[in-house]
Amino acid sequence: VQLQASGGGVVQPGGSLRLSCAVSGTLFDFDVMEWFRQAPGNPRELVARITSYGSTHYGDLVQGRFTITRDNAKQTAYLQMNDLKPEDTANYYCNYRTPKGDYRGQGTQVTVSS
């Protein structure tokens, strides 16, 4: 299983970005796709997760601003980030949770700065 994250960049406060995480390899009937973020000196933080059934969960700091979706046909999860704030600056990476274990992709940097 391999994960490929993309979509990061530099954006001004109040702006938007959409991250993508494409999964290749063996898939499972039930799985969970997650986005985490980590800024230097800070602990890892769960941003959002979505199950293969479409159930979602968001971290408190992004609730109402971020939306996680998935396209099972494309084996891809998306994270739409709106109203970005400087404190959203971090390395964002996706994690694929399966009955066989977790698989983590490389990160994509998001920088929110004026």
C-alpha positions in Angstrom: 0.0 0.0 0.0 1.3 3.4 -0.9 -0.1 6.9 -0.2 0.6 10.0 -2.2 -0.4 13.3 -0.7 -0.5 16.5 -2.7 -2.0 20.0 -2.7 -0.1 21.9 -0.1 1.3 25.4 -0.6 1.4 28.9 0.6 -1.8 30.8 1.1 -2.9 34.0 2.8 -5.1 33.9 5.9 -8.7 33.4 5.0 -7.7 31.5 1.9 -8.4 27.9 0.9 -6.5 24.8 -0.2 -7.5 21.3 -1.1 -5.3 18.4 -0.2 -5.5 15.0 -1.9 -4.3 11.6 -0.7 -4.3 8.8 -3.3 -4.0 5.2 -2.1 -2.6 2.5 -4.3 -2.2 -1.2 -3.6 -4.3 -3.6 -1.7 -7.5 -2.1 -0.4 -9.9 -3.4 2.2 -13.6 -3.6 2.6 -13.4 -1.4 5.7 -10.8 1.3 6.2 -10.3 4.7 7.6 -8.5 7.6 5.9 -7.1 10.2 8.2 -5.3 13.5 7.9 -2.9 14.5 10.6 -0.7 17.6 10.9 2.4 18.5 12.8 4.1 21.8 13.2 7.7 22.1 14.5 7.8 21.7 18.3 4.1 20.7 18.4 2.6 17.2 18.9 0.9 15.4 16.1 -2.7 16.4 15.7 -5.6 14.6 14.1 -7.2 16.9 11.6 -10.0 14.7 10.2 -10.9 11.1 9.5 -13.4 9.4 7.2 -14.4 5.8 7.2 -15.2 3.7 4.1 -18.9 4.1 5.1 -18.5 7.9 5.0 -18.6 8.7 8.7 -16.4 11.7 9.5 -14.8 13.2 12.6 -12.9 16.5 12.9 -10.4 17.9 15.3 -11.8 20.7 17.4 -9.6 23.4 15.9 -10.8 22.7 12.3 -14.4 21.9 12.9 -16.6 24.0 10.6 -13.7 25.1 8.4 -12.3 21.8 7.0 -14.2 19.1 5.1 -12.9 15.6 4.5 -14.4 13.5 1.6 -13.4 10.5 -0.3 -13.9 9.1 -3.8 -13.7 5.3 -3.4 -13.6 4.8 -7.2 -10.4 6.9 -7.3 -9.1 5.6 -4.0 -8.5 9.1 -2.9 -9.3 11.2 0.1 -9.6 14.9 0.0 -9.3 17.6 2.7 -10.9 20.9 1.7 -9.5 23.6 4.0 -11.3 27.0 4.1 -10.8 30.1 6.2 -7.2 29.1 6.8 -5.4 30.7 9.7 -1.7 31.1 10.5 -2.0 28.4 13.2 -3.0 25.9 10.5 0.6 26.1 9.2 2.0 22.5 9.5 3.1 19.5 7.6 0.0 17.6 6.7 0.1 13.9 6.0 -2.4 11.1 5.4 -2.8 7.9 7.2 -4.6 4.8 6.0 -5.9 2.6 8.7 -6.8 -1.0 7.8 -7.4 -4.3 9.5 -3.8 -5.2 8.5 -2.3 -2.1 10.0 -1.6 1.6 9.4 0.1 3.1 6.3 1.4 6.6 6.3 2.1 8.8 3.4 4.6 11.5 3.0 3.6 15.0 4.1 2.7 18.0 2.2 3.5 21.5 3.7 0.8 24.0 4.3 1.9 27.5 5.1 -0.6 30.3 6.0 1.0 33.6 5.9 0.4 37.2 4.8 
